[in-house]
């Protein structure tokens, strides 16, 4: 089901379509009472199988446990005409992938993005949650230069609950170091992120 600007969905009004991925469509919406602008994601109709809806529901529940400055915040979720909608923090900026294509990233910028990303992952790992789809298109850089981890094309592969005993020790015990410490050794910037080589 496609929504048009001005259309009401529960307590929200659609402002614009922001994009579509493999599973869902994302809209900019405005809450009718608070007038806060937010992002709403709804599964595509052809992805609305009971299994996928259940995965999406579990994703919502997992995101609800996370509250970190570098993780896109879940605000609420609800059903609209039997479609599950997720209301998220609206982030103004661009993905790391788009930023890299548009301009060269300096070493100091890369190290700052690394530190913020690892800080968010370390926080999630302490809660027994892992992000299984870290890549440049899932890392948003805000207009103010802050990292926001999000889920885009494959939400069921992103934030998930995990048995802490099965999280690799290097991740479960991860602590963010000062940026200058990352300059030691012979690792490239690409290796500072996990196997996704995000930078």
Buried (B, 14 or more C-beta within 10 A) or exposed (E): EEBEEEEEBBBBBBBEBBEBBEBBBBBBBBBEEEEEBBBBBBBBEEBBEEEBBEBBBBBBEBBEEBEBEBBBBBBBBBEBEEBBBBBBBBBEBBBBBBBBEEEEBEEEBBBBBBBBBBBBBBBBBEBBBBBEBBBBBBBBBEEEEBBBBBBBBBBBBBBBEBEEEEBEEEBBEBEBEEBEEBEEEEEEBEBBBBEBBBB
